[in-house]
Amino acid sequence: MTDDIVYSAIIDEHYQEPRNFGKIENPDEHIMETNPTCGDTIAMYVRIGEGRIKEIKYVAKGCSISVASASILSENVEGKPIENVLGMTKEDILGNLGLKLGPAREKCALLSYDALIKMIKDFKSRNPQ
Amino acid sequence: MINVDEIRKDFPIFKRFEREGIVYLDNAATTQKPRSVIDSVVNFYENHNSNVHRGVYRIGEEATELYNRSRENIAKFVGAKANNIVFVRNATEALNLTASGLVSVMGEGDEVLVSRMEHHSNIVPWQIQAANRKIGLKFIENGERERINWKLIEENLSERTKVVSLTQCSNILGTINDLNDVGMHLHNLGIKFVVDGAQSVPHMPVDVKKLKCDLMAFSGHKMLGPSGTGCLYGTEEILNEMPPYMGGGEMIREVYEDHFVSAEVPEKFEAGTPNIEGAIGLSAAVDYLRKIGMENIRDHEKEIISYILKREDELNMDDLVSYGPRDPEYRAGIFTFNIKKKVEGDRPFGNEVHPHDISHMADKIEGVELRSGHHCAMPMTVALGVYATARASFYIYNDMKDADRLFESIQKIEKRMIVK
């Protein structure tokens, strides 16, 4: 694990070419989240079927960490059961980034995760089993 | 002239800065503390600690005397008398007190005029009060390079304007506004004049009598003093007119089951045990600044910003965009910028570097400590057409070499992050 975004290949790769970037028309859930300290925003969209994330997309405006984190998250959760996604911890997200971050930048890294968890919870409350 | 090397010796934290190669450029947020300020706080705790205005025993008397003398000293620093200075936690609290006090004596439909370059502290307290009391809040839509002066204010007044509340120096653009004759004009119109001095009092000579303001807020921690210190200056007339802000100990003279009688100003606004060591530390900070001379400090920062603007022109970087007036005569030592390609296009990444990345990398690559975000000035940030900026802000212990380090880090970040 490195503490330096300057030389992180993972961040660079996902920042320059974020995966699953864009919008889903008629999603099952969508959300807009912002980071008040820096004004980063993410609009996230999901389609959920048979208890799994069928499709996930987002439009993010933010720093390299928030964009790369959203990109990595989207790759990791696509096709996964939503219960497994709810079981993911903040530590898992930060671990996937391979970075050691201070408290201010952790917020950047967790913006997309917070958005996704909120959407899944909303989905579950609207579609009780 | 200022001798930066000598000044740095007075600041214990510079030992660490030198060891780690840190260039601290976030002075608009808070400043470092000289030995004399730290010592004065420690000395209070080690030798005089007790509450103020109460004990008639010896250390109680000493604490009260140190506290009172500090108020007098700080008052003198801005051209005021001790009774005109209310101790608060910071300029934000001073402005909240101001908004609450002034709005309570305004009528429905009356208006407060501020500008677009204000810190949130000079916007949100008015918004909170406006919602409660149905008063209006109007903005001077100043341009990015525009200096606020009487003409601009006058254009924005209405018959209902009762208060004009403006920053003397913008924390995001570095604009030093021309408030010289504003107080006089507003008084003639019977309009109250509030000044946010958070970025001016630490950096230039400020005299409330010359400003002819009714109220002025400033922070202690932005002028070498301890955190949790700040002041509200007010004329005797207005401080008497405004109702108390918080209730409790210290601020009362008499309390009955059905009413109370407030203490005289300034204690009327100082409920509870105050930040005694903070006031003493701020007084030591004022002594330190006075020794250097506020004219000298302003000249020093003018020299630094002139150098920065000149270097920026010389380097003529394609991807560097900066904001604020270009004339050093009315520009403080604040340089706010973005690194982005000046091209249109829908590619979301690769043509701009997020300010969070700028400050993270400036720290990692060059040890340059910058601020990033909207700097508590979101309306101005939005008006700039961006959602965040990076900011370097300078003080007495910074020099041209620090400015060079800033540009070195900007160049390295540009090279690393901008896709050509």
Chai-1 contact restraints between the chains, C-beta under 6 A:
chainA,res_idxA,chainB,res_idxB,connection_type,confidence,min_distance_angstrom,max_distance_angstrom,comment,restraint_id
A,D4,B,K364,contact,1.0,0.0,6.0,A-B,restraint_1
A,I5,B,H360,contact,1.0,0.0,6.0,A-B,restraint_2
A,V6,B,M361,contact,1.0,0.0,6.0,A-B,restraint_3
A,V6,B,K364,contact,1.0,0.0,6.0,A-B,restraint_4
A,Q16,B,G350,contact,1.0,0.0,6.0,A-B,restraint_5
A,T37,B,G373,contact,1.0,0.0,6.0,A-B,restraint_6
A,C38,B,H356,contact,1.0,0.0,6.0,A-B,restraint_7
A,C38,B,G373,contact,1.0,0.0,6.0,A-B,restraint_8
A,C38,B,A388,contact,1.0,0.0,6.0,A-B,restraint_9
A,G39,B,H374,contact,1.0,0.0,6.0,A-B,restraint_10
A,G39,B,Y387,contact,1.0,0.0,6.0,A-B,restraint_11
A,G39,B,A388,contact,1.0,0.0,6.0,A-B,restraint_12
A,C63,B,H354,contact,1.0,0.0,6.0,A-B,restraint_13
A,C63,B,H356,contact,1.0,0.0,6.0,A-B,restraint_14
A,C63,B,D357,contact,1.0,0.0,6.0,A-B,restraint_15
A,S64,B,D357,contact,1.0,0.0,6.0,A-B,restraint_16
